[in-house]
């Protein structure tokens, strides 16, 4: 598989009441094709988040945005652009980061979580000094993380709950 230069085209999903920011690395090819975060049918992000929040699994983009808003959660990605092979976070090079500092400065966000080890490493390397907020790493919900069962992901993602009250 060849490297492709990808530019992030999704706006952050953030509200005046957002307390938590969840950051991925870069939307997958399937998410870019569908035009919204975590849109690969096998990605467990939305089912896991819905279970953690005791809500029905959102299907449409509007339902997903409403779930985030009701629960004071913002969503974005660490990267603005990068070279990547397919959806492989481990292949990322020539990374350029989003302006997370500005997003946080104009919000009520008090905790940052990252989905996957690569998002965490990139945030720590490029963003933590600017934001002044230490990220809390969560496991990836990607189908590539097949070793983790959905029930285990739910347990890990429940860490979000203490920050959204």
C-alpha positions in Angstrom: 0.0 0.0 0.0 1.2 3.5 -0.9 1.4 6.6 1.2 -1.2 9.2 0.6 -1.2 12.8 1.8 -4.5 13.3 3.7 -6.0 16.7 4.8 -8.5 16.6 7.6 -11.8 18.1 6.3 -14.1 17.6 9.3 -14.9 20.4 11.7 -14.5 19.7 15.4 -17.8 18.8 17.1 -17.8 21.1 20.1 -20.4 22.9 22.2 -20.5 25.6 24.8 -21.1 23.0 27.4 -18.4 20.5 26.3 -16.4 19.2 29.3 -14.5 16.4 27.6 -12.6 16.3 24.3 -12.1 13.0 22.6 -9.3 13.0 20.0 -8.5 10.4 17.4 -5.6 10.6 14.9 -7.1 11.1 11.5 -10.4 9.9 9.9 -10.1 6.5 8.2 -10.8 6.2 4.5 -14.3 4.9 5.3 -15.0 7.8 7.6 -13.7 10.3 5.0 -15.9 8.6 2.4 -19.0 8.9 4.7 -18.1 12.4 5.9 -18.1 11.9 9.7 -16.1 10.5 12.5 -15.8 6.8 13.2 -18.0 5.8 10.2 -16.4 2.4 9.4 -19.2 -0.1 10.1 -16.9 -2.3 12.2 -15.6 0.6 14.3 -17.0 0.2 17.8 -16.7 3.9 18.9 -20.4 4.8 18.7 -21.7 1.5 20.2 -19.2 1.8 23.0 -19.9 5.4 23.7 -23.7 4.8 23.7 -23.3 2.0 26.2 -21.1 4.0 28.5 -23.6 6.9 28.4 -26.6 4.5 28.8 -28.1 5.7 25.5 -29.3 4.1 22.3 -26.7 3.6 19.6 -26.8 6.7 17.3 -27.1 5.8 13.6 -27.3 9.1 11.7 -24.8 12.0 11.9 -27.4 14.2 13.6 -28.1 11.5 16.3 -24.3 11.2 16.9 -24.0 15.0 17.3 -27.0 15.1 19.6 -25.5 12.3 21.8 -22.3 14.2 22.1 -24.0 17.5 22.9 -26.3 16.0 25.5 -23.3 14.4 27.2 -21.0 17.5 27.0 -18.5 15.7 24.8 -16.4 17.3 22.0 -14.9 15.3 19.2 -12.0 16.0 16.9 -8.6 14.6 15.8 -5.1 15.4 16.7 -3.9 15.7 13.0 -4.7 18.4 10.5 -2.8 16.5 7.8 -0.4 13.6 7.4 1.0 11.0 5.0 -0.6 7.6 5.8 -1.0 4.2 4.3 -4.8 3.4 4.3 -6.0 3.6 7.9 -2.8 2.5 9.5 -2.0 4.9 12.4 1.4 3.3 12.7 2.3 4.4 9.2 1.7 8.1 9.9 4.5 10.5 9.0 4.9 14.2 8.2 2.2 15.0 10.7 0.7 18.5 11.0 -1.5 19.0 14.1 -4.9 20.8 14.5 -5.1 23.9 16.6 -6.4 22.1 19.7 -5.2 24.9 22.0 -7.6 27.4 20.4 -10.5 25.0 20.6 -9.9 24.4 24.3 -9.3 28.1 25.1 -12.8 29.0 23.9 -14.6 26.1 25.7 -15.4 24.5 29.0 -13.2 21.4 28.2 -11.4 20.2 31.3 -10.3 16.7 30.2 -8.8 15.2 27.0 -9.0 11.6 26.0 -7.3 10.0 23.0 -8.5 6.9 21.1 -5.5 4.7 20.6 -1.8 4.8 21.4 -0.9 6.8 18.3 -3.3 9.6 19.0 -2.0 9.7 22.5 1.7 9.8 21.4 1.0 12.5 18.8 -1.0 14.6 21.3 1.8 14.3 23.9 4.5 15.2 21.4 2.8 18.2 19.7 -0.1 19.5 21.8 0.2 18.9 25.5 2.6 21.8 26.1 0.3 24.2 24.3 -2.9 23.1 26.0 -1.6 22.4 29.4 -3.9 19.4 29.7 -2.5 15.9 30.1 -4.4 13.5 27.9 -5.8 10.2 29.2 -5.3 7.4 26.7 -8.1 5.1 25.8 -7.8 2.0 23.6 -8.7 2.2 19.9 -12.2 1.1 18.9 -10.9 0.3 15.4 -11.6 -3.1 14.0 -7.8 -3.4 13.8 -7.9 -3.6 17.7 -9.6 -7.0 17.5 -7.8 -8.3 20.6 -10.0 -6.1 22.8 -13.6 -7.2 23.3 -16.3 -4.6 23.3 -17.1 -5.1 27.0 -13.4 -4.3 27.8 -13.6 -1.1 25.7 -16.8 -0.1 27.6 -15.0 -0.5 30.9 -12.1 1.7 29.7 -14.3 4.3 28.2 -16.3 4.7 31.4 -13.4 6.8 32.6 -15.0 9.7 30.7 -18.0 9.7 33.0 -16.3 11.4 36.0 -15.5 14.4 33.8 -18.9 15.1 32.1 -21.0 15.6 35.3 
